Amino acid sequence: MTTDSTVLDGLDFPTSGLAVPDDVADLLFRQARTVGAFTPEEVTDEQLAAVYDLVRWGPTALNTVPLRLLVVRTPEARARLAAHMNESNRERVLAAPVSLVLAADPGFHAHLPVLAPHMAALADALEPQPEQREQMARTSALLQVGYLIVGLRAAGLDVGPMSGMDAHGIDAEFFAESGWRSLLVVNVGRRDGVGTPHPRAARLDYDQVARTV
Amino acid sequence: MTTDSTVLDGLDFPTSGLAVPDDVADLLFRQARTVGAFTPEEVTDEQLAAVYDLVRWGPTALNTVPLRLLVVRTPEARARLAAHMNESNRERVLAAPVSLVLAADPGFHAHLPVLAPHMAALADALEPQPEQREQMARTSALLQVGYLIVGLRAAGLDVGPMSGMDAHGIDAEFFAESGWRSLLVVNVGRRDGVGTPHPRAARLDYDQVARTV
């Protein structure tokens, strides 16, 4: 395992072609699995905040950072969320230690004077363009969902992302005031080791997805 | 630095709340910066393939893995790409060691019999629904762009993501046959250490982006 400061200098390339230790690559990607059943262990707000504090540094267009999180904890809130999930996902939301509704905020422009001071004028230009703001928010927030899933795993947590849901229903249920737009629901916890995980699904090879010009 | 197997067991929580070493958290997020100027050092196909091999394990809806990469290397191809970038991004594309056009493939369903054998029938159901396929492809491919940016950094590379471009122009220029839809262009290389980086832009705090119910 690589443990010296050359990791940060990007000078260290083991045979895997990576600059991080193998067990980190395993934790974040290679051994990580989508999880459906969790232990009852609690996931605290402090853990979620630590993950967010890490991944908020990931790049977004114009530094808009439009991802928002609804942390669903109480039995009442779980039931409200489960009612808008596809049937196969309902029990998972009710049983998970915590569920996150990950959403895009079309009102991100209100923060631009702080987030992108040199483009503060853009906030005014975007104000009368709600559709463009929603599109911008969705695009960058989805990048941030990618960072967040990696970040949750970097905190030793397991995730179960789900897109089988009535997004408009969730928006009406929880975001009528904020105007947030739900993208994905992610259950978070520690995987229940009971039972054998099903075999891992295949992925495409680099040669199948990349072309060089 | 944490180097033992408890990292993988998720049992190791230093004060930062993370299960990865601090220098990894720095490399992937906290010290990583969007880079505009790179050294001339080459980025090889082997490096890019190693990154893809890592991040392809990240979750996508129904395991559709719809992200595609156009690796732009030759001077001729760079010029064709630069012509569709916003003016402020043209010189960056011409100067970078390599530029990746990251795209979504609405034809992902052709791979479903391999990627999701238990849902092979879905491929036929999606065939006559190009708009739904494009929407599905964009959503999951953007998650994968998030994974890929983290993965490039995990390989010790620096990235310069750019969305200031004529996406339709790029699609017509490069993807008329494949039907891929460009999402983002990312320059990849090693940051040129010359000059002082500008101060880091602010981010929102957890309390600004999260609500609990």
Interface residues (C-beta under 8 A of the other chain):
Chain A: M1 T3 S5 V7 L8 D9 G10 L11 D12 F13 S16 G17 L18 A19 V20 P21 D23 V24 A25 D26 L27 L28 F29 R30 Q31 A32 T34 D45 E46 Q47 L48 A49 A50 V51 Y52 D53 L54 V55 R56 W57 G58 P59 A61 N63 V65 L67 R68 L69 L70 V71 V72 R73 T74 A77 D105 H111 V114 L115 A116 T139 L142 L143 Q144 V145 G146 Y147 I149 V150 G151 A154 A155 G156 L157 D158 V159 P161 S163 F174 L183 R190 A201 A202 R203 L204 Y206 Q208 V209 A210 R211 T212 V213
Chain B: M1 T3 S5 V7 L8 G10 L11 D12 F13 S16 G17 L18 A19 V20 P21 D23 V24 A25 D26 L27 L28 F29 R30 Q31 A32 T34 D45 E46 Q47 L48 A49 A50 V51 Y52 D53 L54 V55 R56 W57 G58 P59 A61 N63 V65 L67 R68 L69 L70 V71 V72 R73 T74 A77 D105 H111 V114 L115 A116 T139 L142 L143 Q144 V145 G146 Y147 I149 V150 G151 A154 A155 G156 L157 D158 V159 P161 S163 F174 L183 R190 A201 A202 R203 L204 Y206 Q208 V209 A210 R211 T212 V213
